[in-house]
Each structure stands twice: as structure tokens, then as C-alpha cells.
Amino acid sequence: MKAKIFVLLFFDDGCGKDVYIAHMLRQRNMKATFAITVKNIGNDLDKSDLMYLAETGEIMSHGIIHTNLVKLLKYGHLDLVYSELRDSKIFLEKLSGLRIKGFAYPYGAYNELLKNLVNKAGYEYARSIDLLSITPIVHDKYAIPVTMVDYRPTALQLLRSLFRLRFTLSDGLDYFKLKLFEEYAFKYASCASHVSILKLMLNFLKEVNNYAKRYNRIFSVLLVLHGRRFNHNSFKIFRAILDYIKENNTFKTLTLSKYVNILNYLLSR
């Protein structure tokens, strides 16, 4: 088995800075997935911007107005939730001429009913912001977890992640995941700025890369970012992240649709 790290870069919401980010990615022949909130089209993005993002990898829906769909369900607004799912998909497909396969849950909030509605609306998979996943095996394609997000996680997020991990330990790889999680969780929760989180992401990539090479392992690293949070210093660190990925042939950047294809293959073996 050859060491490999699948890297998925997500940019949520859709803003003008995403176009510049896409340009940086295209210069390095890298792929990314852009989760678009429909209300931002016509404000921060236009049709040509949307097509540029799609050509850089993949676009997926992030809803119409970026509202917490679980809360809407809680108050009985099932029709409104389904409209958010279905109408955002239809709008993006008509505007881009592309098939929209994926949905990113606003605020990462989901439950079983919402997953069923996402499926009913015609999506093939959905991404959460559940932490801290680095293993390319996902048993629920409507709740795909991620590795890190570019804002400080809550204590509850970290505790839930640690709880899940501790009860799924099975081999040496899992114990490495637990060690890595415990090492980075405190640092992650202590990050005071966007720049500090991006630096942590870079160090995390280096740590996983060293382990993958040493033990010939396959990992997946899913990073969720928000273009609106980027400033001059953020772009400087982000450029270092991209260059590190580019310089190490262990890494391969993928769109979410390609990743799901790999997941389906691994689960079918």
C-alpha cells in the first residue's frame, strides 16, 4: 500500500474572495469544492464567477439564505426546509447548467429527518462540520465529517468528536487518530485568530504527512474555509498550505464528488 493523503478544500457561503482563491488553486492545478449560498449570487458573485468556481472543481448547495434547517424543522416548517433544499439546487443547476450533487448543512446542523429530506430533494451526499475525521471511510454519505474548520470550535463539538473516536478505536491507526486529536484539540480550541487556525492546519498536514509516509497509510483531510474571513495574513499562510500540498506527492486534492466515488469503491470491496 502506498502512502496517500486525499485533501478536500471547501469554501463555504460564496463570496468575491473565492474567485481569487480559485485563481490561486488553478495556478497550482488543484481542485476544491465551493458551497454556494444562493442569496450571495448577484451580490458577491455573478454567473461568470460561479462558472469560474465550478471549473476549479465543484459547486454544491449551501441553501438559499443560510438558515439553520434543523431549527426550522423543530418549529414545524418542513415545507420551508424542503424549499431551501430543492429550490437552491434548481437555481444553481439552471444558472450553471451543471448537476448539483451535494449539499453543505448551514451551521453544520442536521438530524435524521433533514438527511432524509436532502436525499428526497435529489442530492447524492451532504457534508457536515463534524470533527475530527482523517480516515477515508465514511458510512453515511449524508453526514460526511471533516477534519478542521477555519473558526474556533466549541467545547461541545470537540467533546462529541472525542466521544465518537474513543468508542470506535479498533487498530493502531485509530490510536494515532486519538493521539493526534488530543494533541491538536487544545491548540484548536485556543486559536485566537483566523491566521492561527490556518497555521494549525498547516502543522496538522505536516504531522499527518509524516505518519502516512512512515507507515504507508491512506488518510483524508477535509478543511472547511470561508473566503470572507481571509485577510492579507490569512492569504499568506494559505499560500504556504497550498505550496506544501503541491510540493509533496503524498497529497492529492479532490472535489467532494470524486471523494464520494472513492468512498463508494472502498465500501464495496
C-alpha positions in Angstrom: 0.0 0.0 0.0 1.3 3.4 -1.0 1.0 6.4 1.3 -1.6 8.8 0.1 -3.5 11.8 1.7 -6.7 13.0 0.0 -7.1 16.7 0.6 -10.5 18.3 0.2 -10.7 22.0 0.4 -14.1 23.5 1.0 -15.0 27.2 0.7 -18.4 27.9 2.2 -21.0 30.6 1.5 -19.7 32.1 -1.7 -18.0 35.5 -1.8 -15.9 37.6 -4.1 -12.7 36.4 -2.4 -13.5 32.9 -3.5 -12.7 33.9 -7.1 -9.2 35.0 -6.1 -8.8 31.7 -4.1 -9.9 29.8 -7.2 -7.2 31.6 -9.2 -4.6 30.5 -6.6 -5.8 26.9 -6.9 -5.8 26.9 -10.7 -2.2 28.2 -10.7 -1.2 25.0 -8.8 -3.6 22.7 -10.7 -5.6 22.0 -7.6 -9.2 21.2 -7.0 -11.7 22.5 -4.4 -15.4 22.4 -3.6 -17.4 25.6 -3.2 -20.6 25.5 -1.2 -22.8 28.4 -2.5 -25.5 30.2 -0.6 -27.9 31.4 -3.3 -28.5 34.8 -1.7 -24.9 35.8 -2.3 -25.3 35.4 -6.1 -25.9 38.9 -7.5 -24.2 40.5 -4.5 -20.8 39.0 -4.0 -20.8 36.7 -7.1 -22.2 36.8 -10.6 -22.8 34.0 -13.1 -19.3 34.2 -14.6 -17.8 34.0 -11.1 -19.9 30.9 -10.4 -18.8 29.2 -13.6 -15.1 30.0 -12.7 -15.6 28.3 -9.3 -17.2 25.3 -10.9 -14.3 25.0 -13.4 -11.9 24.9 -10.4 -13.6 21.8 -9.1 -17.2 21.6 -8.0 -20.0 23.7 -6.7 -22.6 22.4 -4.2 -25.6 24.0 -2.5 -25.4 25.7 0.9 -29.1 26.6 0.8 -30.8 29.8 -0.2 -30.4 32.1 2.8 -28.0 30.1 5.1 -30.5 29.4 7.8 -30.4 26.6 10.4 -32.7 24.0 8.9 -32.9 21.9 12.0 -34.4 24.8 13.9 -36.9 25.3 11.1 -37.9 21.6 11.4 -38.2 21.9 15.1 -40.8 24.7 14.7 -42.7 22.6 12.1 -41.6 24.4 8.9 -41.0 21.3 6.8 -42.2 22.8 3.6 -39.8 25.8 4.0 -36.9 23.5 4.7 -37.7 21.4 1.6 -37.9 24.6 -0.4 -34.4 25.6 0.8 -33.1 22.3 -0.4 -34.9 21.8 -3.6 -35.0 25.4 -4.9 -31.4 26.1 -4.2 -30.5 23.0 -6.2 -32.7 24.0 -9.1 -31.5 27.6 -9.1 -27.8 26.6 -9.2 -28.4 24.0 -11.8 -30.3 26.4 -14.1 -27.7 29.1 -13.7 -24.6 26.9 -14.2 -26.0 24.2 -16.5 -24.4 21.7 -14.1 -25.8 18.9 -12.0 -25.6 19.8 -8.3 -24.9 16.6 -6.4 -24.0 17.8 -2.9 -25.4 19.8 0.0 -23.5 21.5 2.8 -25.6 21.9 6.0 -25.8 25.5 7.1 -24.0 25.8 10.5 -23.3 22.1 10.2 -26.8 21.4 11.8 -28.5 18.2 10.7 -30.6 15.3 12.0 -32.2 12.1 10.6 -35.2 13.9 9.2 -33.1 16.5 7.4 -30.9 13.9 5.9 -33.9 12.2 4.5 -35.2 15.5 3.0 -31.7 16.1 1.5 -32.0 12.7 -0.2 -35.6 13.4 -1.3 -34.5 16.7 -2.8 -32.2 14.8 -5.2 -28.8 15.3 -3.5 -26.4 12.3 -3.6 -24.4 13.3 -0.5 -24.1 16.0 2.2 -21.3 17.4 4.2 -21.4 18.3 7.9 -18.8 20.1 10.1 -18.5 17.1 12.5 -14.9 16.9 13.6 -12.2 15.3 13.6 -12.0 12.9 10.6 -8.9 11.8 8.8 -9.9 8.3 7.7 -11.2 7.7 4.2 -14.1 5.5 5.3 -17.5 7.2 5.8 -20.6 5.0 6.4 -23.1 7.8 6.0 -22.8 9.9 2.8 -25.4 12.3 4.1 -23.3 13.2 7.1 -19.7 13.4 5.8 -17.4 14.6 8.6 -14.5 17.0 8.2 -11.1 17.5 9.8 -10.9 21.2 10.6 -12.9 24.4 10.1 -11.4 27.8 10.0 -13.1 29.1 13.1 -12.6 28.1 16.7 -14.8 25.0 17.5 -17.0 24.9 20.5 -16.1 22.7 23.5 -19.2 20.7 22.7 -18.0 20.0 19.2 -14.7 18.7 20.5 -16.2 16.6 23.2 -18.6 15.0 20.8 -15.7 14.2 18.4 -13.6 12.8 21.2 -16.5 10.7 22.4 -17.1 9.2 18.9 -13.5 8.5 18.4 -12.9 6.8 21.8 -15.8 4.4 21.1 -14.6 3.4 17.6 -11.0 2.5 18.4 -10.0 -0.7 16.6 -6.4 -0.6 15.5 -3.1 1.3 15.6 -4.4 3.8 13.1 -7.3 4.7 15.4 -4.8 5.2 18.3 -2.8 7.5 16.2 -6.0 9.4 15.5 -6.8 9.7 19.2 -3.3 10.9 20.0 -3.4 13.4 17.2 -6.8 14.6 18.2 -5.8 15.0 21.9 -2.7 16.9 20.8 -4.5 19.3 18.5 -7.8 19.7 20.2 -6.5 22.0 22.9 -4.5 24.0 20.4 -7.5 24.2 18.1 -9.8 25.4 20.9 -7.2 28.0 21.9 -6.8 29.6 18.5 -7.5 33.3 18.8 -7.4 34.3 15.1 -8.0 33.1 11.6 -4.3 33.1 10.9 -3.6 30.9 13.9 -6.1 28.3 12.8 -4.6 28.3 9.3 -1.1 27.8 10.8 -2.5 24.9 12.9 -4.0 23.4 9.7 -0.5 23.6 8.0 1.2 21.9 11.0 -1.6 19.3 11.1 -1.0 18.5 7.4 2.7 18.0 8.1 2.0 15.7 11.0 -0.3 13.5 9.0 2.1 13.5 6.1 4.9 12.2 8.3 2.8 9.5 9.7 1.4 8.5 6.3 5.0 8.2 4.8 6.3 6.3 7.8 3.6 3.7 7.9 2.3 3.7 4.3 -1.1 4.8 5.3 -4.0 6.4 3.5 -5.7 9.5 5.1 -8.2 12.1 4.1 -8.0 15.7 5.3 -11.1 17.8 4.8 -10.6 21.5 5.5 -13.6 23.9 5.6 -12.7 27.6 4.9 -14.6 30.8 4.5 -13.3 33.4 2.0 -14.9 36.3 3.8 -12.6 35.5 6.8 -9.4 35.9 4.8 -7.2 38.9 5.2 -3.7 39.7 3.9 -2.0 37.5 6.6 -4.5 34.7 6.0 -3.7 34.6 2.3 0.0 34.4 3.2 -0.5 31.3 5.3 -3.0 29.8 2.9 -0.4 30.1 0.1 2.0 28.2 2.3 -0.6 25.5 2.8 -1.1 25.2 -1.0 2.6 25.1 -1.7 3.2 22.4 0.9 0.5 20.3 -0.7 1.9 20.9 -4.1 5.4 20.1 -3.2 4.6 16.7 -1.6 3.4 14.0 -4.0 1.7 12.2 -1.0 -1.1 14.7 -1.3 -3.9 14.7 -3.9 -6.6 17.4 -3.9 -10.1 16.1 -4.7 -13.6 17.5 -5.1 -16.3 16.1 -2.9 -17.9 14.1 -5.8 -14.6 12.4 -6.5 -14.1 11.6 -2.8 -17.6 10.1 -2.6 -16.7 7.9 -5.6 -13.7 6.7 -3.7 -15.8 6.1 -0.6 -18.2 4.0 -2.6 -15.4 2.0 -4.0 -13.8 1.3 -0.6 -17.2 0.3 0.9 -17.9 -2.1 -1.9 -14.6 -4.0 -1.5 
